[in-house]
């Protein structure tokens, strides 16, 4: 930001600093020096040697490679300044400008490109000012501005006195320099923000916004490099979206960056150059503190080992550099349109339409611009003027394209144009129409199995202690083979069974072998046992018997639940044989007493991605009969066991008291397609096909009503009128702005006048008619 260029002292200081850094790193690469440091916290990202970059790396050339590149660049820059004659003279630039401002008007100004030594020119100017030519002395013979020259003897005696005077002490020089610091800072600020010395006001906001937006996008898509170490393993934006989870640190960081974008836009619109200067300094300090001290504490890794943070820092440094150029040049006095509307061509028009189609971007920008820009127009009139300006720019861009590619009258479009426009457009509509079905078919073909990891079954009577409980996992689970799958398909030949089984393969079916003995003792207390006997014997009470099962899987995507369950329950009426048998079993001392429960145990269970795990009713006799046995050991321990009366299995396997169950698992979408598969076919059609269809219908419906405004032969008069409105607003001539806006609205209200003003003329000069 120094003007007209940084001083020689600045470049010398930077060169000395880089040399000091290289020498310091070289010293600390010695094992003797580095070993004397405290190595207790050497793994800490905020360990002081690591912060200052002097930690031992084992490869000195790689450590100082970047510093050497910077030093060579500075030396090359110094050589260029020496060759051009600017080295050693830029320190007196401010003095020279002051002297040139007070020089006589008759003294000619040296050319800008003269390579004569600037110090010689300064001495020549001083000599000319001391010895003016005759004729410049006042008429009365007295020079009021310069004292009379002393005799040579007096000058000689004064020189002796000067030589004898003592030089000021170093302390006095130090105090005077400290006192001059505020004045130096203020002088630097006044010079840096003086746009007249910066070559004129320029507009760098578009480039600043681009790099600031890059940092915003890097934060979103590279969040794993900014998250805590405990959460960085799964810190991915897509995983967060699929899980409907947004971390508070992630939200805070992107919200702060979004607010910085808004603040920068407000400063740009209001042209607050001092506020921009303070904003630049504060942001510069905060970014470096956060990036080099706070972020390593959060991620538990140093900045040099974080490539995403380095990329973020590079984009932010480019933003700081361009922002400094904007401060040096000053904000433009007139902000006319957007950066995409500078040149009217087909590429700019297409990009402009794409930007305009971003949801809420147009409305947010116009609301912010209206709130921060002095104008006489209301918010609705502002939107109308901006909409006219946008449409006129697009029309002008297409007219310029038509002029660059002229077509003779009566010439039809070529076959290539028809294929490119009509053929590709029709192919695009066909793709949109059939895309959901093709996508769901692709997802189904790439789906993966979702086998169970454990199956828990439980039998309970009423609300009492479960009679039977067992959890099968690992060795109790096995997948059937392809031969067994074919045998299963041949065994169930009904149309419903065949339709169900053809949707699955052998890897989707898991055999569960459950031992008939309960894994838990029946630990009911004596008082509760007595209450249970009373309820079983009481004909007025109602008791239900429920057999439940719970299937647990490893969730690969957020579309499948971790566990699904269901229950097969039935009421035990008063006359139920099962109720009477249970009452007799609990009153009997025989250990082999049992009862048969019909259609209780499910042989086949369908485990969907979500919802209840129901029994497969498409297969005949999916629920089979089981025998419930009460057993007691010699020590008085009680437990229950189940045995399967009729088996609906592929082959007879295992011992007689083994319960066999087959889990048919629905396949789930691969993790790459889980986000799209969550919508389903209907969701994709509603969100994609209908939305695009409605958008196209709005584009082509009532298109005849827009002929008057879109088929304008010469949009330059309207474009010039809109430009004049912006110029009047930027110049503070609000009466002229309101009058020109009224003329623009009057043109759009009068079709005849609009046709007359936009007709192609020989001289395209716009002269608005007087009302």
N, C-alpha and C positions, 0 to 999 in steps of 0.2 A: 504493500500500500504506500510505500515511500514514493515521493514524486520529486523530480521526474524519474528517478531511479534510486535504488538503495545505495547508500554511501560506501566508500571504500572501507571505512571502519567496520561496517556491517559484514562485508564479505571476508575481511581479515579475521574478524571474530569467529565467524562460522568455520573458516579453515583451521584456525587454531583449536577450536572445540573438537572438530573431527579428528585432528591429530592427537589431541589429548585422550579421546575415547579409544583410539587404536592402541596407544602406548599403555593405557590403563588395562585394557583387555589382555595385552601381551604380558604384562607383569603378573596378572592374576592367573594366567595359564601355567605359571610355574607351580610345581607341586609344593615347593618350599613355602611360597606365599599362600597358595590356596589351602594347603593343609593346616596352616595356622588358624584358619577360620573355624568357628563353631559349626560343626556338621549336624547338630541335633535336629534342626528343622530344615534340612536340605531338600526334603520332598515337598515342603510347603510352597504353594505358588507365590506367596508373598514373602518368601525368604529374601532378605535385602540383597545378597549377591545376585540372586536371580532377577530381582526387580531392576537393578542397575546393569544387568547384562554382563557381569564379570564372573559368572560361575564357570567351573571347569567343564569343558565339553569334549576334550580329547582331540579336537580337530580345529586348530587355530585358524587355518585358511578359510574354512567354512564359516567360522564365527565372525570374521572381519570382512567377508566378501562384500556385503552390502555397504559397509563403511568405506571400503576402498573405492567402490563405484561412485559413491557420493563425493569422496575426496577428488577423484579424477575429474568428475564433472565440474567441481568448483575450480580446480586448476585450469581446466579448459576455458571456463567462463572468465577467469581472471586474464588469461592470455588474450581472449577476444576483446576485453575492455582495454587492455594495454595497447592492442593494435589500433583500436579506434580512438585512442587518446582520452578515454574517460576514466582511467585508473589514476587515482590520486587527485582528481579535480572535482569529483562529484560532492565532496564534503563542503565545498564553498558554493554549491549551486544556489542556495538561498541567498547568500551574500551577493552573488552576481546578479540575481534577479532584482535585488533591492537597488544595487548600484545602477543597473540599466534603467530602472524606473526613474531615478533622479538625475540621469545624465542629460546634457543639453539636447535640445531637439535637433540641432544641426549635426550631431554626431551620428554617422551612419551605423546601422546595425549590421554586424558581421553575419555572413551566411550561416545557415544551420549546419551545413555539411562541412564547414571549414575545419581542418585538422590542426590549425595553429594552436599553440599552447595557450590555454585559457588564462593562466597566470600572467603571461606576457600581455594579453589584451587587458587584463585588469590594471596592470601597472601603467599601461598607455592611457587608460581612461583616467587614472588618478593624476598623471602628469598634465593631461589636458585640462582637468578641472582646477589644478593649482595655478597654471599659467594661461589664463584666458587671453585671447587675442585682443588687440586694441579695438576700441569701439564698443566693447561690452561694459566699460567702466561707466558709472553714472555721470551725468552731466556736471554735477557739482564737484566732481573730482574725489569724492569720498566713497569708499566701498563699505557699505553698511553690513554686508554679509560676511566679509573676511577681514580680520585684523591686519594692520600694515605689517609688512615684512620687517623683521628685526635685522640689525647689522650682523655681519658675519662674526664679529667678536662676541656679541651676546649669545649667538647660537653656539659658538665654541665653548663658552663658559657654561651654558645650559647643558651641553653634552657631557661636560665633565661632571656636573652635579648628578646627571642621570647615571653615569657610570659608577659614581660613588654610592648611590642608593642601594640598600639591601633588597634582595628578591624576597617575595612573600614566602612565609613558612609553608611547609607541606600541609599542616593542619588547617591553615587559612584557605589553601587551595581546595582541600577536601570539603570543608564546610561550605564554600561557595558553590562547589559542584553539587552538593546535596541540596542546597537551596534552589539551584536552578533546575532540579528534576521536574517539579510541577510545571514550570514554564516550558520545559522541553517536551513533556508529554502533551501539553495543550497545543504547542506549536506543531507537533507531529499530527495530532488529531485534526487541527484546522487545515493543515496542508493535505492530509490524506483524504479528507472529505470535501475538498475544494474541487468541484467537478470541472471548473474552468481550466485547471491544470492537468486534467486527465484525458484530454483529447475529446471532450464532449460527452454528453450523456448517452449511455447505451443500455440495452435491455438484455440481461442475461438470465431472466427469471425462468425461461423455458428449460435451459440447461440445468439450472439449480434444482428445479422441480423434478427433472428426470433422474438425477443422481440421488435426490432425497427419496424418490419413489423406489429406486433400486434398493436402498437400505431397508425400506419398509418391507419389500418383497423378500429380501434375504432373511429378515427376521422371521417372517411367517413360514417360509419353506425350509429354513435351516434352524428351526427352533431347538433341535436336539443339541446344538452347540451353545445355546444360551440357557438351557434348563439346568436344574439341579442334577447332580451326579446320580442320585437315586432314581430320578425319573427320565434321565436322558436316554436310557436304553429303549424305551417305547415312546419317546417324545417325538411323534410324527403327526403332522397336521391331519392326514387322512385317517389315522387311527383315532385321533380325537373326535373327528367328525362322525366316524362310524359308531363311536361309543357315546355320542352326545355329551361330551365332556370337554370343558374349556378351563384350563388351569388359570388361577388368578394372576400369577406372575406373567404368563403369556398375554393375557388380556391387558394387564397394566402396561406392558412394554409396547404393544402395538397401539394402544390408545394414546400413550405419550407421544409416539412418533406421528400419529395422525394429527394430534393437536399441534405439534411443531410444524407440520405442513400447513395447517390452517393459520397459525400465527405468522408464518413467513408470507403467506398470501395476503393477509391483512396489512402487514407492513409494506408490502409491494403496492397494494392499492392505495394506501394512505400516503405513501412516499415519506415515511418517517425514517429519515436517514440516521438520526441519532439513536433512535430506538433499535434500528437494525444493527448499528455498531455495538450497542450494549448486548443485544441478543447474540451477536456473533461471538463476543468475548466470553459471555457466560456459558453459551453452548459449547464452546471450545474447551473450557475448563471442565465442565461437567462430563463431557464425552470421554475425556482422557482419564478422569478419576474413575468413572464407571468401567471403562474398558480395561484399565491396567490394574485396578485395585479391587473393585467390587465384583466384577465378573469372574476373575480367578477364584475368589472365595466361594462363589455360588457353584461354579462348575468343577472346582477342585482340580483344575489343570491350568498351567500358565498360558499366557497369551500366545507365545511362540508355538505352542502345540495345538492351537485352535485355528485351522485354516479358514473356516467360515467367518469367524470373528475378524480375521485379517482381511478377508474380502470386504466385509462390512466396513472396516476401518479405512480401507483404500477408497471406497466410494464416498465415505464421509469426508475424507481429506480432499478429494476432488471437489466436493460440494463447498468445503471451506475456502478453497482457492478461488472458485468461481464467485462465491459470495464476496470475497475480498475484492475481486475485480469489479463487482457491482457497486461496492462501497466506494471504491476509488473513482469510478465513472459517474456515480450518482444515479438515482432512479430517473427513468425517462419522464419528461414533463407531460408527454401524451402517450396514453396506453390505448392503442387502436387495434381492437380485435385480438385474435389468438395467433399463436405462431404458425398454425396450419393454414391460416388465411392470408399469409403474406404473398403467396404466389397462387394464382388461379390456374390450376391444371387438374387433370383427371386423377392423378395420384393423391394430391392434397384433398380433393373433394371426397374420394373414397375413404381416406383415413379420417377425414372430418366427420363423415357419416358414421363410421365405426365408433369414434369417440362419443358422438352424440347418442348412440344407442346404448351406452353403458347406463345401467339403472341408477337413477338419482344423481348422477354426476352433473348433468345439465342443470337440474333444478337447484342443487346445492351451490354450484358455482354462480349461477345468476342471482340467487338470494344473497350470497356473500358479497358479490360485486355491487349489487344495489345498496346494501347496507354500508359499504365502505367507500363508495364513490359519491361525491357531491353531485347531485342531479336534481332537476326540477320535475322529472317524470315520476309518476307513481309506480308501484311495483307491477301492476298489470300492464301499464304502458311500456314499462321497461322490457317486460317479457315479449310484448308485441314487436317492439323495435328490434330486439335481438333475434326473434324468429324471422322477421323480414330480412335482416342482415344475413342470417344463415342460409335461407332459401335463395337469396340473390347471389351469394357466393357460389353455391352449388350450381345454379343456373349459369353463372358466368364461366365457371370451370368447364362445364359441358359445351358451352358455346365456343370457348377457346379450343377445345378438342375438335369440335366440328370444323372450325376454320382451318386447323392444321391438317385435317384429312377431308378435303373437299370432295363432294360427290355431284356428278352431273345430274341434271333433271331427267327423271324417267329411268334412272339406272337402278336395277334391283340389287338387293344385297347378295353378296357372293355366297357360295356353298360353304366356305370355311366359316364365315360369320354366322350362318344359320346353324351349323353344327356346334360351334362354340357357345353360342348364346342359347338357341332353342334346345339343342341336344343335351347340353350339360344341365340346363335348367330342368328339363323333363327327367333326366337321370337323377338329379338332386331330389325332386319331388318323390320319385319312386323309392329312393333310398330312405327318405324320411318316413314314408308311409309304411314300409316293411321293416324298418330298422328295429322296432321293439321285438317283433317276432323272431327276426334273425338273431338279435342279441340274446334273447332268452334261450333260443335253441343252442347258441354257442356256449352260454353259461351252463346249460344242462349237460352238454357234451364234455365240458371241462370240469364238471363238479367232482368232488372228492368224497370218499366214504367218511362216515361219522360214527364209528363203532363205539359201543359202550365200554367204559372202563370198570364199572361196578354196577351190580344189580342187587337191590335190597327188597326182600319180600317179608310180609308180616301178616299174621292172622290174629284178629282181635274180636272178642265178644263183648258187646256193650262198650262201656268206657273203662274196663278193667285192664289189669296187666295183660299184655299180649301173650297169646298161647304159643305162637311160633314166630321166630325172628331169625333171619339169616342174611348175611351180606356176602355175595359171591364176587370175587375179583381175581385177576391174574390166572391162577391155574384152573379156576372154575369156568373160564371163558375161552372159547375157541371158535374160529371161523370155519364154516363148512367148505368143502371142496367143490370143484365144478361138477364132478360126478354126482355128489350128493344133491347139488342144486338141480341137476337134470332128473334125478330120481324123485325129488320133491315135486317138480313140475309134472312128471308123469303120474304121480299118485293122486294129485288133485286135478281132475279133468273138467270140472264144471267151468262154464264160460266166465263166471265172476272170478273164480280162482285163477284161471289162466290170464285174465286181464290184469289181475293184481300182481302175479308173479313175474310177468314179462317186463315189468318196470324196474326190476332189481336184478343184480348179478350176485354171484356167490360171495363176493367180499362184503356185501351189504347185510348178510345174514350171519348172526352170531349165536352159537349154541351155548346155553348156560346150564351147567350141571350143578344142581343144588342138592346137597346131602339131605336126607329126610329128617335128620335129627336137628332140633333147634340149637342154635349156637349159644343160647342164654337159658339159664335155669328159670323156672317159673317161680319168681320170688314174691308171690302175693302174700300179704300179711294175713294172719288168722281172722282178725275182725272183718277185713275186706272180703275174705273168702266166705265168711258167713253171710255177708250182705249179698254176695253173688249167688249163693245157694238159695237165699230167700227170694231173689228176683227170678231165678230160674223156676222155682217151684210155685211162685205166685202167679196165678193165671191172669191177674189184672194188669201186670206190668208188661211193657213192651221192650224187647231186646232185639238188637241187630247184630249180625255177623258180617265182618268186613275183611276181605283179603286185598291188601294194597301192595303195590310195587313201585319202586323208584329207580329210574335208570339215569346214571351219571355218565357224561361224556367230557372229553377235552375240547373246549370251545376253540375252534380255529378262527372263527369270525364272529362278529357281533350279531349275526343273523340267527345263530343257533343258541338255544338256551343251554345252560350248563347241565341242568337236570330236568327230566320230565317224569311225571308220575300219573297214576290213576288208581282206581279202587273198584273192586267188584263186591258190592254189598247186597245183602238180602235180609229181610225181616224174618224173625223166628216167631211164628204165631204160637198160640197156646197149645194147639194140637200137634205142633211140629215134633217129629220123631227125634230130630237133632237136639232139640231143647230137652226132651225127656232123657235122651242118652247122656247128655252133659251133666244133667242133675244126678243121674245114677252113677256116672263115673266119679264125680266129686264126692259122693257118699260111700263108694265102694273102696275096698282095700286091694282089689285085684289090679295088678300092674299091666295086664294085657287088655283091658277093657277099651274098646274103640267104638267109633261111630263113623258112618259114611256120609260125606257131604257131596251132593250132586252139583255138577257144573260150577265148581269153585275155582279151579286152578287153570290159568290161561296157558295154552301150549304155544301160541303165536301172539306176539305183541308188536305193534307198529310204533316205532319211536320216531315221531316227526321232529322237525327242527324246532318247532314251538307248539305248545298246546298239550293236551293230555295224551298219554301213551295208551291208546285203546287196544283192546283185543282185536285181532283180525277176523271180522265176521264173514269176510268173503270165503274163508276156508271152512269146510264143514267141521262141525264139532270142535271149534277152537277152544272151548272151555270143557275140561274133563273132570271126572269124579275123583275125589281123594278120600283117604281114610285118615281120621284124626285119632291118634293113640296117645294115651296118658301113661307115662312111665315114672317109676320111682326106684331110687337106689336103696341099698341097705342102710345108708346113713340118713335116709329120709329126704334126699334131694329129689325134686320133682321137675320134670320137663315133658315137652310134647313133641311128637314126631308126625310127619305126614308121609303117606305113601300113595303113589299114583295108581289108580285102579285100571284105567285104560289109557294106553299111550298113543299119542298122535305124533309119532316121530318118524324119521327117515329109516332108521334101523334100530334094532334093540341094542342098546349100549349100556354099559355100566351094570351095577348091581341093582337088585330089585327095589331097594329103598331110595333110589336116586330120582329126584324130580328133574325133568328136562323141560327147558323153555327155549324158544327161538325168538331172538330179537331181530326184527326187520327194521333197519335204520334208513331213514330218508337221507339221500345224498345232499350235501350243502355246496353252495357256490365256492369256487376257489377264492382265496383272500384277495386276488387281484380284481375280481368282479363282484365282491361283496357289496360295494357301495351302490352299484347299479342294480344288483339283484334284489336289494331291499325294497325297491319301488314296485316290483312285480310288473306283469304285462299291462294291467289296467293303469297302474301308476305311470308307467312310461308313456302310454298313449295319451293320458291326460296332460302330463307335464311336458311332453315333447311334441307329439303330433298335433294336438289341439291348439297348443300355443303358437307353433309355427304356422299352422293353417289359419288361425285368427289373424296373425301378423300379415300374412300374404293377402288375406281377404281385405284387410284395411288398406293395403297398398294399392290394390287393383279395383276395389269397389268405389263407385262414385268418382272415377278418375276423370270423367268428362267435366265435372264441376271445377277441376283445378287447371283446366286448359288456359284460362285467362291469366293465371299467375305463374304457371310453369313453362308455358310456351312463349316466353317473352323473346322477341328477336334480338333486342339490344338491351341487356341489363345494366350497361354502364351508367346511364342517368340515375337509376335507383341506387346503384352502388356508390356513386359519387354523393348522392344526397345522404345516405347513411353515414358515409365517411365524414361529411360536413357536420352531421349531428354529433359525432364523436369528437371532432375538433372543437366545436363550440362548447361542449361539456368540459373537455380538458382545459380549455382556455378560461373557464369561469364565466362565459357569456351565456347565462341560463335563459335569458329572454330569447336569444337567437336559437338556442337548443329547442325551446318549446315551440317556436314558430316553425322551424324546419321539421320537427316531428309532426306538427299539425299538417304541413304540406304533404308529408309522406302518407299520413292516414287518409288525407283527402284524395290522393292518387289511387289508393286501394279501394276507396269508396266509389270512385267514378271510373267505370270500365272504359268509357270513351276517352277520358283524359289519360288513363294509363296506356291505352293503345297509341295515342298521339305522342306521348313522351318517350315510349320505348320503340318507336318505329326506327328502322335503320335509316340514318341520315348520311349525307356525304361528309359533313363535318360533325363529328360526334361531340357536340358541345351542349351541355345541359343548361338550359335557362328556365328555371321554374316560372310558371305563369303566376301572375298576380291575381289575387282574389278580388 
